[in-house]
Amino acid sequence: MMGSYKGKGMGNEDYSGIWVFAEQRNGQIKNVAYELLGRARELADALGVELSAVCFGHEVDDVNGLIAHGVDKIYLVDSAELGDNQEDLLTQQLVELVQQHRPEILLAGATALGRAFIPRVAAALPTGLSADCTDLDIDADKRLLLQTKPTFGGNILAVITCPEARPQMATVRPHVFSLHETDGSRKGEIIKVDFKRERYTSRTKLVEFVAEVAETVKIEEADVIVAGGRGLEKAENFEMIQELASVMGGAVGATRVAVDEGWLAYPHQIGQTGKTVCPRLYIAVGISGALQHVVGMQTSECIVAINDDPHAPIFEVATYGIVGDLFQVVPLLIEKLKKR
Ligand SMILES: Cc1cc2nc3c(=O)[nH]c(=O)nc-3n(C[C@H](O)[C@H](O)[C@H](O)COP(=O)(O)OP(=O)(O)OC[C@H]3O[C@@H](n4cnc5c(N)ncnc54)[C@H](O)[C@@H]3O)c2cc1C
């Protein structure tokens, strides 16, 4: 990881607390911030430190609500010039706050914005950053953040630490952590920070914001996902998967093989190079359970796997396993569910 810069005369012991960047878009805090706060609260308790959220934007809704998600302090920078999330300004403002308050850990969502500006914050401080983590933990004795992420093409899960530089920084994709219950009785403090625009330079100017064309496939939000893999053999057989999903009011997912074969479009792909999902029920049909797929669905509440190979790795993460031919099992399931 990076070198040992900590500001003149500073040691690791001069850094304390966990910060989460609470990203907003159009004045709404993104769900990924709440997901991160749930996990970050556990990490902060393990270290015995405060949890803070950093929120940059203009007239952001329900900043107070962050407290119910486990936050002790909120650093709120409210300015019309921050509403559009211009990366140059965000980078400089966050670097300045980190240098002033010295958190030992800084976490952010691996969203389009997080991926774009958080590495610049890490480089400017400078410190290490693990992008796209799939889990976070704490070694409380060494006060180290254990940052798990798939590496070597997704073939191993590496646990990365940043023993020398501070803060320890990581980004995590949306839906990796589930939302925790909120506690409306919690107390916290909002610290308003003046945005001193004249102190910062920006090489970019926002000309226009063009919203992404709404995706028709919202598998990230589905409670039930029925996903198919190579075992389906051809595109037409995905009609069966679609039918099973419809009967349960769910969405259809796919492995990369199914997408590469052209059986389903890319927005359906789940896994390391697709989407990360966390539905209440995930039914994996004809899917072997390669690590690159599993990292995108392993946090689902209940996983049902249908596979004719009893040794398929998908059974290692499945809550319930059905060993059998999918062409017999799926029609039977559809029939039974329709009767109910
Ligand atoms: C850098 C990188 C990134 C990747 N990213 C992703 C990603 O984002 N998402 C992803 O999914 N993969 C990804 N992969 C690919 C991944 O490694 C696997 O190749 C892929 O997930 C396997 O897809 P599959 O399970 O559909 O196919 P297979 O591994 O071929 O498994 C098919 C399964 O179907 C079962 N089967 C066959 N016929 C039947 C039947 N009649 N009844 C019941 N079961 C049957 C078989 O027993 C087998 O277990 C990535 C790979 C790399 C190198």
The ligand as an SDF file (V2000), in Angstrom:
LIG
                    3D

 53 58  0  0  0  0  0  0  0  0999 V2000
  -12.7500  -11.3920  -14.7870 C   0  0  0  0  0  0  0  0  0  0  0  0
  -13.9920  -12.2460  -14.8250 C   0  0  0  0  0  0  0  0  0  0  0  0
  -15.1880  -11.6630  -14.4930 C   0  0  0  0  0  0  0  0  0  0  0  0
  -16.3680  -12.4240  -14.5060 C   0  0  0  0  0  0  0  0  0  0  0  0
  -17.5510  -11.8390  -14.1530 N   0  0  0  0  0  0  0  0  0  0  0  0
  -18.6600  -12.6110  -14.0720 C   0  0  0  0  0  0  0  0  0  0  0  0
  -19.9050  -12.0490  -13.6260 C   0  0  0  0  0  0  0  0  0  0  0  0
  -20.0370  -10.8500  -13.3820 O   0  0  0  0  0  0  0  0  0  0  0  0
  -20.9600  -12.8800  -13.5400 N   0  0  0  0  0  0  0  0  0  0  0  0
  -20.9050  -14.2250  -13.8400 C   0  0  0  0  0  0  0  0  0  0  0  0
  -21.9200  -14.9140  -13.7100 O   0  0  0  0  0  0  0  0  0  0  0  0
  -19.7410  -14.7460  -14.2620 N   0  0  0  0  0  0  0  0  0  0  0  0
  -18.6350  -13.9940  -14.4180 C   0  0  0  0  0  0  0  0  0  0  0  0
  -17.4910  -14.5560  -14.8600 N   0  0  0  0  0  0  0  0  0  0  0  0
  -17.5510  -15.9360  -15.3950 C   0  0  0  0  0  0  0  0  0  0  0  0
  -17.4640  -16.9990  -14.3230 C   0  0  0  0  0  0  0  0  0  0  0  0
  -16.1220  -17.3080  -14.0710 O   0  0  0  0  0  0  0  0  0  0  0  0
  -18.1730  -18.2970  -14.7810 C   0  0  0  0  0  0  0  0  0  0  0  0
  -17.6110  -18.7120  -16.0090 O   0  0  0  0  0  0  0  0  0  0  0  0
  -19.6840  -18.1510  -14.9670 C   0  0  0  0  0  0  0  0  0  0  0  0
  -20.2810  -17.5630  -13.8420 O   0  0  0  0  0  0  0  0  0  0  0  0
  -20.2870  -19.5430  -15.1670 C   0  0  0  0  0  0  0  0  0  0  0  0
  -21.6150  -19.3780  -15.5910 O   0  0  0  0  0  0  0  0  0  0  0  0
  -22.6360  -20.5640  -15.4360 P   0  0  0  0  0  0  0  0  0  0  0  0
  -22.7650  -20.9470  -14.0150 O   0  0  0  0  0  0  0  0  0  0  0  0
  -23.8600  -20.1360  -16.1800 O   0  0  0  0  0  0  0  0  0  0  0  0
  -21.9860  -21.7470  -16.3190 O   0  0  0  0  0  0  0  0  0  0  0  0
  -21.2390  -23.0680  -15.8830 P   0  0  0  0  0  0  0  0  0  0  0  0
  -20.1250  -22.7980  -14.9650 O   0  0  0  0  0  0  0  0  0  0  0  0
  -20.9290  -23.7950  -17.1370 O   0  0  0  0  0  0  0  0  0  0  0  0
  -22.3390  -23.8830  -15.0650 O   0  0  0  0  0  0  0  0  0  0  0  0
  -23.4980  -24.4600  -15.6150 C   0  0  0  0  0  0  0  0  0  0  0  0
  -24.1410  -25.3030  -14.5330 C   0  0  0  0  0  0  0  0  0  0  0  0
  -25.3810  -25.7790  -15.0090 O   0  0  0  0  0  0  0  0  0  0  0  0
  -25.5530  -27.1020  -14.5260 C   0  0  0  0  0  0  0  0  0  0  0  0
  -26.4740  -27.8010  -15.4330 N   0  0  0  0  0  0  0  0  0  0  0  0
  -26.2720  -28.1240  -16.7450 C   0  0  0  0  0  0  0  0  0  0  0  0
  -27.3790  -28.6960  -17.2370 N   0  0  0  0  0  0  0  0  0  0  0  0
  -28.2860  -28.7960  -16.2330 C   0  0  0  0  0  0  0  0  0  0  0  0
  -29.6080  -29.2910  -16.1230 C   0  0  0  0  0  0  0  0  0  0  0  0
  -30.2520  -29.8360  -17.1710 N   0  0  0  0  0  0  0  0  0  0  0  0
  -30.2400  -29.2180  -14.9360 N   0  0  0  0  0  0  0  0  0  0  0  0
  -29.6270  -28.6500  -13.8640 C   0  0  0  0  0  0  0  0  0  0  0  0
  -28.3710  -28.1400  -13.9110 N   0  0  0  0  0  0  0  0  0  0  0  0
  -27.7250  -28.2050  -15.0860 C   0  0  0  0  0  0  0  0  0  0  0  0
  -24.1620  -27.7140  -14.5330 C   0  0  0  0  0  0  0  0  0  0  0  0
  -24.0700  -28.7720  -13.6120 O   0  0  0  0  0  0  0  0  0  0  0  0
  -23.3080  -26.5190  -14.1290 C   0  0  0  0  0  0  0  0  0  0  0  0
  -23.0860  -26.5020  -12.7300 O   0  0  0  0  0  0  0  0  0  0  0  0
  -16.3170  -13.8070  -14.8670 C   0  0  0  0  0  0  0  0  0  0  0  0
  -15.0840  -14.3780  -15.1950 C   0  0  0  0  0  0  0  0  0  0  0  0
  -13.9320  -13.6070  -15.1660 C   0  0  0  0  0  0  0  0  0  0  0  0
  -12.6200  -14.2670  -15.5020 C   0  0  0  0  0  0  0  0  0  0  0  0
  1  2  1  0
  2  3  1  0
  2 52  2  0
  3  4  2  0
  4  5  1  0
  4 50  1  0
  5  6  2  0
  6  7  1  0
  6 13  1  0
  7  8  2  0
  7  9  1  0
  9 10  1  0
 10 11  2  0
 10 12  1  0
 12 13  2  0
 13 14  1  0
 14 15  1  0
 14 50  1  0
 15 16  1  0
 16 17  1  0
 16 18  1  0
 18 19  1  0
 18 20  1  0
 20 21  1  0
 20 22  1  0
 22 23  1  0
 23 24  1  0
 24 25  2  0
 24 26  1  0
 24 27  1  0
 27 28  1  0
 28 29  2  0
 28 30  1  0
 28 31  1  0
 31 32  1  0
 32 33  1  0
 33 34  1  0
 33 48  1  0
 34 35  1  0
 35 36  1  0
 35 46  1  0
 36 37  1  0
 36 45  1  0
 37 38  2  0
 38 39  1  0
 39 40  1  0
 39 45  2  0
 40 41  1  0
 40 42  2  0
 42 43  1  0
 43 44  2  0
 44 45  1  0
 46 47  1  0
 46 48  1  0
 48 49  1  0
 50 51  2  0
 51 52  1  0
 52 53  1  0
M  END
$$$$
